């Protein structure tokens, strides 16, 4: 049903293999930064409320 597996290579064809691209987990990083900021804010609120 198409795709790369059904393509036949002929003599003289050039095969280009791209470099391995690392995917950066943006959503995980944003979630971690948000959690850290929330925890800092809660700790600061507790410290301010205690004094």
Order of alpha helices (4+ residues) and beta strands (2+ residues): alpha
